[in-house]
């Protein structure tokens, strides 16, 4: 998986929600976004080189506009 750790103040907001609704997750994993890997795409093989991964993901990142997301109830 490729993860991006969240930064404050969003990190604290997500952590508060995790502590309330999933304390086990909150205790074990820092708040983050999963960028790719595992769900949907499947696991990334350990044999995949950084160059191969970059070649596969850079075009998608380049062609995908940034997203603004809101946390709603």
Secondary structure, 3 states (H helix, E strand, C coil): CEEEECCCCHHHHHHHHHHHHCHHHHHHCCCEEEEECECCCECCCCCCCHHHHHHHHHHHHHHCCCCCCCCCC
